[in-house]
Structure formats: C-alpha cells, structure tokens
Amino acid sequence: MHIGKMFLLIGLIFIIIGAIWTFIGKLPGDISFKKGNVSFHFPIMTSIVVSIILTAIFYFIGRFR
C-alpha cells in the first residue's frame, strides 16, 4: 500500500473515531470528581475502548500489508 493512501486511511479512521467519541461522550466507568474549584476526570473505560479499537485497526493494517 502506498504511504499516502495509508495516511489518508488512518486520518479517515481518526475522523470517524473522533465523531463517535463526540456523540458518545463519557462512558460508564469513567472516573470523575468535582470538589469546589477542583475537578478531576480519568477516562479509564474510554481509554480501554479506544485501545481495543486501535489494536484491531493496526492488526488489520498489518495483516493486509
């Protein structure tokens, strides 16, 4: 696969993931605290989901390369 086509494919995948992430927002399992003026957000479930999706994408890219 030509490197330019691969970058276009990866960019398209990131756009799709970004659009889905925007609509889904915070998943159950994400940790969020707010106390006074301090807020803390740790998106643990979102990180796991993104990791699984990226692992699958890179597996298929490597498999068909």
Predicted model as a PDB file, atoms N, CA, C, CB and O in Angstrom, pLDDT in the B-factor column:
MODEL        1                                                                  
ATOM      1  N   MET A   1       0.847  -1.175   0.000  1.00 56.00           N  
ATOM      2  CA  MET A   1       0.000   0.000   0.000  1.00 56.00           C  
ATOM      3  C   MET A   1       0.892   1.237   0.000  1.00 56.00           C  
ATOM      4  CB  MET A   1      -0.964  -0.001   1.222  1.00 56.00           C  
ATOM      5  O   MET A   1       1.869   1.306   0.746  1.00 56.00           O  
ATOM      6  N   HIS A   2       0.563   2.181  -0.812  1.00 81.00           N  
ATOM      7  CA  HIS A   2       1.323   3.422  -0.906  1.00 81.00           C  
ATOM      8  C   HIS A   2       1.173   4.204   0.397  1.00 81.00           C  
ATOM      9  CB  HIS A   2       0.849   4.273  -2.119  1.00 81.00           C  
ATOM     10  O   HIS A   2       0.094   4.224   0.989  1.00 81.00           O  
ATOM     11  N   ILE A   3       2.249   4.846   0.842  1.00 81.00           N  
ATOM     12  CA  ILE A   3       2.258   5.534   2.137  1.00 81.00           C  
ATOM     13  C   ILE A   3       1.219   6.651   2.195  1.00 81.00           C  
ATOM     14  CB  ILE A   3       3.646   6.105   2.420  1.00 81.00           C  
ATOM     15  O   ILE A   3       0.628   6.885   3.249  1.00 81.00           O  
ATOM     16  N   GLY A   4       0.986   7.343   1.079  1.00 83.00           N  
ATOM     17  CA  GLY A   4      -0.021   8.405   1.053  1.00 83.00           C  
ATOM     18  C   GLY A   4      -1.419   7.864   1.282  1.00 83.00           C  
ATOM     19  O   GLY A   4      -2.207   8.467   2.011  1.00 83.00           O  
ATOM     20  N   LYS A   5      -1.735   6.733   0.667  1.00 83.00           N  
ATOM     21  CA  LYS A   5      -3.052   6.119   0.855  1.00 83.00           C  
ATOM     22  C   LYS A   5      -3.212   5.630   2.293  1.00 83.00           C  
ATOM     23  CB  LYS A   5      -3.251   4.948  -0.133  1.00 83.00           C  
ATOM     24  O   LYS A   5      -4.298   5.718   2.866  1.00 83.00           O  
ATOM     25  N   MET A   6      -2.130   5.116   2.870  1.00 81.00           N  
ATOM     26  CA  MET A   6      -2.193   4.646   4.244  1.00 81.00           C  
ATOM     27  C   MET A   6      -2.474   5.815   5.198  1.00 81.00           C  
ATOM     28  CB  MET A   6      -0.881   3.937   4.629  1.00 81.00           C  
ATOM     29  O   MET A   6      -3.276   5.674   6.121  1.00 81.00           O  
ATOM     30  N   PHE A   7      -1.816   6.979   4.982  1.00 84.00           N  
ATOM     31  CA  PHE A   7      -2.068   8.145   5.821  1.00 84.00           C  
ATOM     32  C   PHE A   7      -3.502   8.644   5.667  1.00 84.00           C  
ATOM     33  CB  PHE A   7      -1.087   9.260   5.480  1.00 84.00           C  
ATOM     34  O   PHE A   7      -4.121   9.062   6.645  1.00 84.00           O  
ATOM     35  N   LEU A   8      -4.030   8.604   4.452  1.00 86.00           N  
ATOM     36  CA  LEU A   8      -5.424   9.002   4.249  1.00 86.00           C  
ATOM     37  C   LEU A   8      -6.374   8.060   4.987  1.00 86.00           C  
ATOM     38  CB  LEU A   8      -5.762   9.026   2.751  1.00 86.00           C  
ATOM     39  O   LEU A   8      -7.349   8.507   5.591  1.00 86.00           O  
ATOM     40  N   LEU A   9      -6.094   6.772   4.938  1.00 83.00           N  
ATOM     41  CA  LEU A   9      -6.925   5.795   5.636  1.00 83.00           C  
ATOM     42  C   LEU A   9      -6.866   6.007   7.146  1.00 83.00           C  
ATOM     43  CB  LEU A   9      -6.484   4.371   5.285  1.00 83.00           C  
ATOM     44  O   LEU A   9      -7.900   5.993   7.814  1.00 83.00           O  
ATOM     45  N   ILE A  10      -5.682   6.200   7.679  1.00 84.00           N  
ATOM     46  CA  ILE A  10      -5.535   6.432   9.119  1.00 84.00           C  
ATOM     47  C   ILE A  10      -6.232   7.728   9.527  1.00 84.00           C  
ATOM     48  CB  ILE A  10      -4.043   6.484   9.510  1.00 84.00           C  
ATOM     49  O   ILE A  10      -6.882   7.777  10.571  1.00 84.00           O  
ATOM     50  N   GLY A  11      -6.103   8.774   8.717  1.00 87.00           N  
ATOM     51  CA  GLY A  11      -6.786  10.033   9.002  1.00 87.00           C  
ATOM     52  C   GLY A  11      -8.294   9.877   9.003  1.00 87.00           C  
ATOM     53  O   GLY A  11      -8.977  10.429   9.866  1.00 87.00           O  
ATOM     54  N   LEU A  12      -8.814   9.134   8.048  1.00 87.00           N  
ATOM     55  CA  LEU A  12     -10.245   8.882   7.984  1.00 87.00           C  
ATOM     56  C   LEU A  12     -10.714   8.101   9.207  1.00 87.00           C  
ATOM     57  CB  LEU A  12     -10.596   8.125   6.705  1.00 87.00           C  
ATOM     58  O   LEU A  12     -11.779   8.380   9.757  1.00 87.00           O  
ATOM     59  N   ILE A  13      -9.936   7.144   9.620  1.00 83.00           N  
ATOM     60  CA  ILE A  13     -10.283   6.362  10.811  1.00 83.00           C  
ATOM     61  C   ILE A  13     -10.317   7.255  12.046  1.00 83.00           C  
ATOM     62  CB  ILE A  13      -9.278   5.209  11.015  1.00 83.00           C  
ATOM     63  O   ILE A  13     -11.220   7.135  12.875  1.00 83.00           O  
ATOM     64  N   PHE A  14      -9.342   8.148  12.174  1.00 84.00           N  
ATOM     65  CA  PHE A  14      -9.332   9.060  13.315  1.00 84.00           C  
ATOM     66  C   PHE A  14     -10.514  10.027  13.281  1.00 84.00           C  
ATOM     67  CB  PHE A  14      -8.027   9.842  13.348  1.00 84.00           C  
ATOM     68  O   PHE A  14     -11.049  10.372  14.334  1.00 84.00           O  
ATOM     69  N   ILE A  15     -10.927  10.467  12.107  1.00 87.00           N  
ATOM     70  CA  ILE A  15     -12.100  11.339  11.997  1.00 87.00           C  
ATOM     71  C   ILE A  15     -13.354  10.599  12.451  1.00 87.00           C  
ATOM     72  CB  ILE A  15     -12.271  11.843  10.545  1.00 87.00           C  
ATOM     73  O   ILE A  15     -14.184  11.155  13.170  1.00 87.00           O  
ATOM     74  N   ILE A  16     -13.484   9.356  12.034  1.00 82.00           N  
ATOM     75  CA  ILE A  16     -14.650   8.556  12.437  1.00 82.00           C  
ATOM     76  C   ILE A  16     -14.648   8.321  13.945  1.00 82.00           C  
ATOM     77  CB  ILE A  16     -14.667   7.205  11.691  1.00 82.00           C  
ATOM     78  O   ILE A  16     -15.686   8.450  14.593  1.00 82.00           O  
ATOM     79  N   ILE A  17     -13.494   7.978  14.503  1.00 78.00           N  
ATOM     80  CA  ILE A  17     -13.398   7.768  15.950  1.00 78.00           C  
ATOM     81  C   ILE A  17     -13.714   9.058  16.698  1.00 78.00           C  
ATOM     82  CB  ILE A  17     -11.993   7.258  16.334  1.00 78.00           C  
ATOM     83  O   ILE A  17     -14.411   9.032  17.712  1.00 78.00           O  
ATOM     84  N   GLY A  18     -13.206  10.187  16.206  1.00 80.00           N  
ATOM     85  CA  GLY A  18     -13.486  11.473  16.844  1.00 80.00           C  
ATOM     86  C   GLY A  18     -14.957  11.827  16.813  1.00 80.00           C  
ATOM     87  O   GLY A  18     -15.489  12.341  17.797  1.00 80.00           O  
ATOM     88  N   ALA A  19     -15.633  11.559  15.690  1.00 80.00           N  
ATOM     89  CA  ALA A  19     -17.066  11.836  15.591  1.00 80.00           C  
ATOM     90  C   ALA A  19     -17.855  10.957  16.552  1.00 80.00           C  
ATOM     91  CB  ALA A  19     -17.559  11.619  14.154  1.00 80.00           C  
ATOM     92  O   ALA A  19     -18.764  11.436  17.229  1.00 80.00           O  
ATOM     93  N   ILE A  20     -17.512   9.679  16.615  1.00 76.00           N  
ATOM     94  CA  ILE A  20     -18.206   8.773  17.536  1.00 76.00           C  
ATOM     95  C   ILE A  20     -17.962   9.196  18.977  1.00 76.00           C  
ATOM     96  CB  ILE A  20     -17.744   7.316  17.322  1.00 76.00           C  
ATOM     97  O   ILE A  20     -18.885   9.198  19.793  1.00 76.00           O  
ATOM     98  N   TRP A  21     -16.729   9.550  19.289  1.00 72.00           N  
ATOM     99  CA  TRP A  21     -16.373   9.949  20.646  1.00 72.00           C  
ATOM    100  C   TRP A  21     -17.127  11.213  21.051  1.00 72.00           C  
ATOM    101  CB  TRP A  21     -14.859  10.171  20.760  1.00 72.00           C  
ATOM    102  O   TRP A  21     -17.531  11.349  22.206  1.00 72.00           O  
ATOM    103  N   THR A  22     -17.319  12.138  20.110  1.00 77.00           N  
ATOM    104  CA  THR A  22     -18.037  13.367  20.394  1.00 77.00           C  
ATOM    105  C   THR A  22     -19.489  13.077  20.756  1.00 77.00           C  
ATOM    106  CB  THR A  22     -17.969  14.311  19.198  1.00 77.00           C  
ATOM    107  O   THR A  22     -20.038  13.689  21.672  1.00 77.00           O  
ATOM    108  N   PHE A  23     -20.107  12.144  20.040  1.00 75.00           N  
ATOM    109  CA  PHE A  23     -21.507  11.840  20.309  1.00 75.00           C  
ATOM    110  C   PHE A  23     -21.686  10.968  21.542  1.00 75.00           C  
ATOM    111  CB  PHE A  23     -22.124  11.162  19.116  1.00 75.00           C  
ATOM    112  O   PHE A  23     -22.665  11.125  22.272  1.00 75.00           O  
ATOM    113  N   ILE A  24     -20.766  10.060  21.780  1.00 71.00           N  
ATOM    114  CA  ILE A  24     -20.883   9.176  22.948  1.00 71.00           C  
ATOM    115  C   ILE A  24     -20.521   9.926  24.219  1.00 71.00           C  
ATOM    116  CB  ILE A  24     -19.981   7.935  22.789  1.00 71.00           C  
ATOM    117  O   ILE A  24     -21.224   9.820  25.224  1.00 71.00           O  
ATOM    118  N   GLY A  25     -19.436  10.678  24.184  1.00 67.00           N  
ATOM    119  CA  GLY A  25     -19.004  11.425  25.356  1.00 67.00           C  
ATOM    120  C   GLY A  25     -18.415  10.530  26.416  1.00 67.00           C  
ATOM    121  O   GLY A  25     -17.567   9.684  26.131  1.00 67.00           O  
ATOM    122  N   LYS A  26     -18.861  10.714  27.630  1.00 71.00           N  
ATOM    123  CA  LYS A  26     -18.330   9.979  28.768  1.00 71.00           C  
ATOM    124  C   LYS A  26     -19.001   8.616  28.878  1.00 71.00           C  
ATOM    125  CB  LYS A  26     -18.523  10.777  30.064  1.00 71.00           C  
ATOM    126  O   LYS A  26     -20.228   8.519  28.876  1.00 71.00           O  
ATOM    127  N   LEU A  27     -18.201   7.574  28.973  1.00 71.00           N  
ATOM    128  CA  LEU A  27     -18.720   6.212  29.114  1.00 71.00           C  
ATOM    129  C   LEU A  27     -18.896   5.859  30.587  1.00 71.00           C  
ATOM    130  CB  LEU A  27     -17.780   5.198  28.430  1.00 71.00           C  
ATOM    131  O   LEU A  27     -18.236   6.439  31.450  1.00 71.00           O  
ATOM    132  N   PRO A  28     -19.785   4.909  30.875  1.00 79.00           N  
ATOM    133  CA  PRO A  28     -19.865   4.419  32.259  1.00 79.00           C  
ATOM    134  C   PRO A  28     -18.530   3.776  32.641  1.00 79.00           C  
ATOM    135  CB  PRO A  28     -21.042   3.395  32.429  1.00 79.00           C  
ATOM    136  O   PRO A  28     -17.965   3.015  31.856  1.00 79.00           O  
ATOM    137  N   GLY A  29     -18.042   4.065  33.799  1.00 79.00           N  
ATOM    138  CA  GLY A  29     -16.749   3.550  34.222  1.00 79.00           C  
ATOM    139  C   GLY A  29     -15.677   4.617  34.214  1.00 79.00           C  
ATOM    140  O   GLY A  29     -14.603   4.414  34.778  1.00 79.00           O  
ATOM    141  N   ASP A  30     -15.948   5.763  33.578  1.00 81.00           N  
ATOM    142  CA  ASP A  30     -15.023   6.889  33.629  1.00 81.00           C  
ATOM    143  C   ASP A  30     -15.124   7.522  35.016  1.00 81.00           C  
ATOM    144  CB  ASP A  30     -15.334   7.937  32.501  1.00 81.00           C  
ATOM    145  O   ASP A  30     -16.219   7.704  35.549  1.00 81.00           O  
ATOM    146  N   ILE A  31     -13.989   7.849  35.582  1.00 85.00           N  
ATOM    147  CA  ILE A  31     -13.950   8.396  36.937  1.00 85.00           C  
ATOM    148  C   ILE A  31     -13.928   9.912  36.854  1.00 85.00           C  
ATOM    149  CB  ILE A  31     -12.717   7.869  37.723  1.00 85.00           C  
ATOM    150  O   ILE A  31     -13.126  10.502  36.131  1.00 85.00           O  
ATOM    151  N   SER A  32     -14.829  10.530  37.613  1.00 86.00           N  
ATOM    152  CA  SER A  32     -14.931  11.984  37.585  1.00 86.00           C  
ATOM    153  C   SER A  32     -15.235  12.500  38.997  1.00 86.00           C  
ATOM    154  CB  SER A  32     -16.029  12.443  36.578  1.00 86.00           C  
ATOM    155  O   SER A  32     -16.192  12.064  39.636  1.00 86.00           O  
ATOM    156  N   PHE A  33     -14.405  13.434  39.469  1.00 88.00           N  
ATOM    157  CA  PHE A  33     -14.606  14.044  40.778  1.00 88.00           C  
ATOM    158  C   PHE A  33     -14.657  15.553  40.619  1.00 88.00           C  
ATOM    159  CB  PHE A  33     -13.484  13.631  41.767  1.00 88.00           C  
ATOM    160  O   PHE A  33     -13.934  16.121  39.800  1.00 88.00           O  
ATOM    161  N   LYS A  34     -15.500  16.194  41.391  1.00 90.00           N  
ATOM    162  CA  LYS A  34     -15.528  17.656  41.432  1.00 90.00           C  
ATOM    163  C   LYS A  34     -15.763  18.081  42.867  1.00 90.00           C  
ATOM    164  CB  LYS A  34     -16.630  18.238  40.486  1.00 90.00           C  
ATOM    165  O   LYS A  34     -16.755  17.712  43.496  1.00 90.00           O  
ATOM    166  N   LYS A  35     -14.816  18.873  43.370  1.00 91.00           N  
ATOM    167  CA  LYS A  35     -14.933  19.360  44.733  1.00 91.00           C  
ATOM    168  C   LYS A  35     -14.487  20.816  44.747  1.00 91.00           C  
ATOM    169  CB  LYS A  35     -14.086  18.493  45.726  1.00 91.00           C  
ATOM    170  O   LYS A  35     -13.303  21.113  44.587  1.00 91.00           O  
ATOM    171  N   GLY A  36     -15.417  21.698  44.934  1.00 90.00           N  
ATOM    172  CA  GLY A  36     -15.099  23.124  44.936  1.00 90.00           C  
ATOM    173  C   GLY A  36     -14.674  23.572  43.546  1.00 90.00           C  
ATOM    174  O   GLY A  36     -15.397  23.378  42.569  1.00 90.00           O  
ATOM    175  N   ASN A  37     -13.495  24.170  43.469  1.00 93.00           N  
ATOM    176  CA  ASN A  37     -12.959  24.665  42.198  1.00 93.00           C  
ATOM    177  C   ASN A  37     -12.097  23.641  41.475  1.00 93.00           C  
ATOM    178  CB  ASN A  37     -12.153  25.911  42.435  1.00 93.00           C  
ATOM    179  O   ASN A  37     -11.583  23.910  40.390  1.00 93.00           O  
ATOM    180  N   VAL A  38     -11.941  22.470  42.075  1.00 92.00           N  
ATOM    181  CA  VAL A  38     -11.065  21.453  41.507  1.00 92.00           C  
ATOM    182  C   VAL A  38     -11.907  20.324  40.896  1.00 92.00           C  
ATOM    183  CB  VAL A  38     -10.101  20.895  42.589  1.00 92.00           C  
ATOM    184  O   VAL A  38     -12.827  19.808  41.531  1.00 92.00           O  
ATOM    185  N   SER A  39     -11.580  19.957  39.673  1.00 91.00           N  
ATOM    186  CA  SER A  39     -12.252  18.813  39.057  1.00 91.00           C  
ATOM    187  C   SER A  39     -11.190  17.872  38.485  1.00 91.00           C  
ATOM    188  CB  SER A  39     -13.251  19.277  37.939  1.00 91.00           C  
ATOM    189  O   SER A  39     -10.141  18.308  38.012  1.00 91.00           O  
ATOM    190  N   PHE A  40     -11.484  16.586  38.540  1.00 90.00           N  
ATOM    191  CA  PHE A  40     -10.565  15.558  38.054  1.00 90.00           C  
ATOM    192  C   PHE A  40     -11.368  14.570  37.233  1.00 90.00           C  
ATOM    193  CB  PHE A  40      -9.821  14.840  39.234  1.00 90.00           C  
ATOM    194  O   PHE A  40     -12.411  14.086  37.674  1.00 90.00           O  
ATOM    195  N   HIS A  41     -10.884  14.272  36.042  1.00 85.00           N  
ATOM    196  CA  HIS A  41     -11.564  13.316  35.168  1.00 85.00           C  
ATOM    197  C   HIS A  41     -10.534  12.336  34.624  1.00 85.00           C  
ATOM    198  CB  HIS A  41     -12.311  14.042  34.004  1.00 85.00           C  
ATOM    199  O   HIS A  41      -9.547  12.736  34.008  1.00 85.00           O  
ATOM    200  N   PHE A  42     -10.776  11.046  34.859  1.00 85.00           N  
ATOM    201  CA  PHE A  42      -9.904   9.997  34.334  1.00 85.00           C  
ATOM    202  C   PHE A  42     -10.749   9.045  33.504  1.00 85.00           C  
ATOM    203  CB  PHE A  42      -9.170   9.235  35.484  1.00 85.00           C  
ATOM    204  O   PHE A  42     -11.498   8.246  34.066  1.00 85.00           O  
ATOM    205  N   PRO A  43     -10.647   9.108  32.170  1.00 83.00           N  
ATOM    206  CA  PRO A  43     -11.498   8.301  31.289  1.00 83.00           C  
ATOM    207  C   PRO A  43     -10.975   6.874  31.103  1.00 83.00           C  
ATOM    208  CB  PRO A  43     -11.619   8.976  29.934  1.00 83.00           C  
ATOM    209  O   PRO A  43     -10.489   6.526  30.026  1.00 83.00           O  
ATOM    210  N   ILE A  44     -11.072   6.058  32.138  1.00 85.00           N  
ATOM    211  CA  ILE A  44     -10.493   4.714  32.074  1.00 85.00           C  
ATOM    212  C   ILE A  44     -11.222   3.824  31.066  1.00 85.00           C  
ATOM    213  CB  ILE A  44     -10.528   4.063  33.454  1.00 85.00           C  
ATOM    214  O   ILE A  44     -10.565   3.137  30.284  1.00 85.00           O  
ATOM    215  N   MET A  45     -12.552   3.815  31.059  1.00 83.00           N  
ATOM    216  CA  MET A  45     -13.289   2.973  30.105  1.00 83.00           C  
ATOM    217  C   MET A  45     -13.112   3.480  28.677  1.00 83.00           C  
ATOM    218  CB  MET A  45     -14.786   2.933  30.467  1.00 83.00           C  
ATOM    219  O   MET A  45     -12.987   2.685  27.745  1.00 83.00           O  
ATOM    220  N   THR A  46     -13.100   4.783  28.506  1.00 79.00           N  
ATOM    221  CA  THR A  46     -12.876   5.346  27.179  1.00 79.00           C  
ATOM    222  C   THR A  46     -11.496   4.953  26.670  1.00 79.00           C  
ATOM    223  CB  THR A  46     -13.024   6.879  27.204  1.00 79.00           C  
ATOM    224  O   THR A  46     -11.340   4.634  25.492  1.00 79.00           O  
ATOM    225  N   SER A  47     -10.498   4.973  27.540  1.00 83.00           N  
ATOM    226  CA  SER A  47      -9.146   4.571  27.154  1.00 83.00           C  
ATOM    227  C   SER A  47      -9.097   3.097  26.742  1.00 83.00           C  
ATOM    228  CB  SER A  47      -8.170   4.825  28.307  1.00 83.00           C  
ATOM    229  O   SER A  47      -8.416   2.738  25.782  1.00 83.00           O  
ATOM    230  N   ILE A  48      -9.810   2.266  27.462  1.00 87.00           N  
ATOM    231  CA  ILE A  48      -9.828   0.834  27.130  1.00 87.00           C  
ATOM    232  C   ILE A  48     -10.498   0.614  25.781  1.00 87.00           C  
ATOM    233  CB  ILE A  48     -10.560   0.025  28.228  1.00 87.00           C  
ATOM    234  O   ILE A  48      -9.991  -0.150  24.959  1.00 87.00           O  
ATOM    235  N   VAL A  49     -11.632   1.275  25.539  1.00 81.00           N  
ATOM    236  CA  VAL A  49     -12.345   1.125  24.272  1.00 81.00           C  
ATOM    237  C   VAL A  49     -11.493   1.608  23.107  1.00 81.00           C  
ATOM    238  CB  VAL A  49     -13.669   1.893  24.309  1.00 81.00           C  
ATOM    239  O   VAL A  49     -11.403   0.929  22.084  1.00 81.00           O  
ATOM    240  N   VAL A  50     -10.867   2.773  23.251  1.00 81.00           N  
ATOM    241  CA  VAL A  50     -10.003   3.305  22.192  1.00 81.00           C  
ATOM    242  C   VAL A  50      -8.827   2.374  21.950  1.00 81.00           C  
ATOM    243  CB  VAL A  50      -9.498   4.712  22.555  1.00 81.00           C  
ATOM    244  O   VAL A  50      -8.435   2.168  20.801  1.00 81.00           O  
ATOM    245  N   SER A  51      -8.253   1.804  23.012  1.00 89.00           N  
ATOM    246  CA  SER A  51      -7.141   0.878  22.871  1.00 89.00           C  
ATOM    247  C   SER A  51      -7.550  -0.370  22.089  1.00 89.00           C  
ATOM    248  CB  SER A  51      -6.608   0.485  24.243  1.00 89.00           C  
ATOM    249  O   SER A  51      -6.805  -0.833  21.225  1.00 89.00           O  
ATOM    250  N   ILE A  52      -8.722  -0.910  22.385  1.00 89.00           N  
ATOM    251  CA  ILE A  52      -9.196  -2.094  21.667  1.00 89.00           C  
ATOM    252  C   ILE A  52      -9.422  -1.777  20.195  1.00 89.00           C  
ATOM    253  CB  ILE A  52     -10.491  -2.627  22.298  1.00 89.00           C  
ATOM    254  O   ILE A  52      -9.038  -2.559  19.325  1.00 89.00           O  
ATOM    255  N   ILE A  53     -10.043  -0.633  19.912  1.00 82.00           N  
ATOM    256  CA  ILE A  53     -10.314  -0.248  18.526  1.00 82.00           C  
ATOM    257  C   ILE A  53      -9.011  -0.046  17.757  1.00 82.00           C  
ATOM    258  CB  ILE A  53     -11.162   1.036  18.479  1.00 82.00           C  
ATOM    259  O   ILE A  53      -8.872  -0.539  16.637  1.00 82.00           O  
ATOM    260  N   LEU A  54      -8.060   0.670  18.343  1.00 84.00           N  
ATOM    261  CA  LEU A  54      -6.784   0.919  17.656  1.00 84.00           C  
ATOM    262  C   LEU A  54      -5.998  -0.378  17.469  1.00 84.00           C  
ATOM    263  CB  LEU A  54      -5.938   1.936  18.445  1.00 84.00           C  
ATOM    264  O   LEU A  54      -5.348  -0.556  16.438  1.00 84.00           O  
ATOM    265  N   THR A  55      -6.045  -1.286  18.445  1.00 90.00           N  
ATOM    266  CA  THR A  55      -5.373  -2.574  18.301  1.00 90.00           C  
ATOM    267  C   THR A  55      -5.946  -3.351  17.124  1.00 90.00           C  
ATOM    268  CB  THR A  55      -5.500  -3.394  19.590  1.00 90.00           C  
ATOM    269  O   THR A  55      -5.199  -3.939  16.341  1.00 90.00           O  
ATOM    270  N   ALA A  56      -7.272  -3.354  16.997  1.00 86.00           N  
ATOM    271  CA  ALA A  56      -7.912  -4.053  15.877  1.00 86.00           C  
ATOM    272  C   ALA A  56      -7.546  -3.410  14.541  1.00 86.00           C  
ATOM    273  CB  ALA A  56      -9.437  -4.061  16.054  1.00 86.00           C  
ATOM    274  O   ALA A  56      -7.271  -4.109  13.566  1.00 86.00           O  
ATOM    275  N   ILE A  57      -7.543  -2.084  14.499  1.00 82.00           N  
ATOM    276  CA  ILE A  57      -7.215  -1.378  13.255  1.00 82.00           C  
ATOM    277  C   ILE A  57      -5.783  -1.689  12.826  1.00 82.00           C  
ATOM    278  CB  ILE A  57      -7.400   0.148  13.430  1.00 82.00           C  
ATOM    279  O   ILE A  57      -5.544  -2.028  11.667  1.00 82.00           O  
ATOM    280  N   PHE A  58      -4.839  -1.578  13.744  1.00 85.00           N  
ATOM    281  CA  PHE A  58      -3.442  -1.815  13.391  1.00 85.00           C  
ATOM    282  C   PHE A  58      -3.183  -3.291  13.081  1.00 85.00           C  
ATOM    283  CB  PHE A  58      -2.528  -1.351  14.524  1.00 85.00           C  
ATOM    284  O   PHE A  58      -2.309  -3.609  12.275  1.00 85.00           O  
ATOM    285  N   TYR A  59      -3.935  -4.190  13.715  1.00 88.00           N  
ATOM    286  CA  TYR A  59      -3.814  -5.607  13.393  1.00 88.00           C  
ATOM    287  C   TYR A  59      -4.225  -5.851  11.944  1.00 88.00           C  
ATOM    288  CB  TYR A  59      -4.673  -6.459  14.349  1.00 88.00           C  
ATOM    289  O   TYR A  59      -3.522  -6.540  11.205  1.00 88.00           O  
ATOM    290  N   PHE A  60      -5.362  -5.288  11.539  1.00 82.00           N  
ATOM    291  CA  PHE A  60      -5.832  -5.486  10.173  1.00 82.00           C  
ATOM    292  C   PHE A  60      -4.945  -4.798   9.152  1.00 82.00           C  
ATOM    293  CB  PHE A  60      -7.245  -4.983  10.034  1.00 82.00           C  
ATOM    294  O   PHE A  60      -4.747  -5.326   8.058  1.00 82.00           O  
ATOM    295  N   ILE A  61      -4.405  -3.633   9.484  1.00 81.00           N  
ATOM    296  CA  ILE A  61      -3.478  -2.956   8.580  1.00 81.00           C  
ATOM    297  C   ILE A  61      -2.231  -3.815   8.395  1.00 81.00           C  
ATOM    298  CB  ILE A  61      -3.100  -1.550   9.124  1.00 81.00           C  
ATOM    299  O   ILE A  61      -1.763  -3.984   7.269  1.00 81.00           O  
ATOM    300  N   GLY A  62      -1.687  -4.359   9.481  1.00 84.00           N  
ATOM    301  CA  GLY A  62      -0.509  -5.218   9.396  1.00 84.00           C  
ATOM    302  C   GLY A  62      -0.791  -6.540   8.718  1.00 84.00           C  
ATOM    303  O   GLY A  62       0.081  -7.103   8.057  1.00 84.00           O  
ATOM    304  N   ARG A  63      -1.989  -7.032   8.876  1.00 83.00           N  
ATOM    305  CA  ARG A  63      -2.359  -8.319   8.287  1.00 83.00           C  
ATOM    306  C   ARG A  63      -2.456  -8.244   6.757  1.00 83.00           C  
ATOM    307  CB  ARG A  63      -3.691  -8.793   8.869  1.00 83.00           C  
ATOM    308  O   ARG A  63      -2.045  -9.167   6.054  1.00 83.00           O  
ATOM    309  N   PHE A  64      -3.002  -7.139   6.260  1.00 75.00           N  
ATOM    310  CA  PHE A  64      -3.205  -6.986   4.816  1.00 75.00           C  
ATOM    311  C   PHE A  64      -2.062  -6.275   4.123  1.00 75.00           C  
ATOM    312  CB  PHE A  64      -4.474  -6.241   4.556  1.00 75.00           C  
ATOM    313  O   PHE A  64      -2.135  -6.029   2.919  1.00 75.00           O  
ATOM    314  N   ARG A  65      -1.029  -5.945   4.835  1.00 71.00           N  
ATOM    315  CA  ARG A  65       0.095  -5.235   4.256  1.00 71.00           C  
ATOM    316  C   ARG A  65       1.019  -6.143   3.542  1.00 71.00           C  
ATOM    317  CB  ARG A  65       0.836  -4.496   5.289  1.00 71.00           C  
ATOM    318  O   ARG A  65       2.025  -5.694   2.993  1.00 71.00           O  
TER     319      ARG A  65                                                      
ENDMDL                                                                          
END                                                                             
